[in-house]
Amino acid sequence: MSPDKRKQFQAQQAAPLYAPSGARLDETDLKILRLLQTGARESIQAIAERIQLSHSGTLHRLRRLEESGAVLRYMAELDETIFEAWPIFWIDIAFTRHRADERGRFEKAIADAPEVMEAIEFIGEFDLVLKAALRNAAHWPALKASIDPDAEFIDRAQLRPVARIVKRAVPHPQLEAGQA
């Protein structure tokens, strides 16, 4: 990022950040989050040294970040190309006009479907986007039948197979180096 773009971005991102619990995240919290997003396998001691805080202080802050909901889980990011037999599809879904409170059964079916890796609700032409691993596009009808067996929620869907990932934004832009 050029120095001018970095300054412009920093000016736009000056608002404080808060954990889901409502706890305000300070500069040390943001440093820890940046390090976790770029390398969660680092030891507590290595993180402590990088942020210039004691081991116990770092451990305390990390536990607080977990308890506050800012850190949800630790997991490895895998290169999805190793799963060539099950390519990734983004599936745009437009809902039939059901009330949001009636969708619990549908959302549970999505949560229970092992092929669905991620589900994101949107505002716009499509209401939901699924990230799913399918053997091929021909397996979509079976997944659709498993998540909407009575065809009451999905009005229409569009499958977009992933060709390749050009960029992954890690860490989150508000944790950009120099920000925290």
PyMOL commands that set and color helices and strands:
alter all, ss='L'
color gray80, all
select helices_A, chain A and resi 3-12+27-39+44-51+55-68+80-83+100-102+104-112+137-147+173-175
alter helices_A, ss='H'
color red, helices_A
select strands_A, chain A and resi 17-18+24-25+88-95+116-121+128-133+154-161
alter strands_A, ss='S'
color yellow, strands_A
deselect
rebuild
show_as cartoon
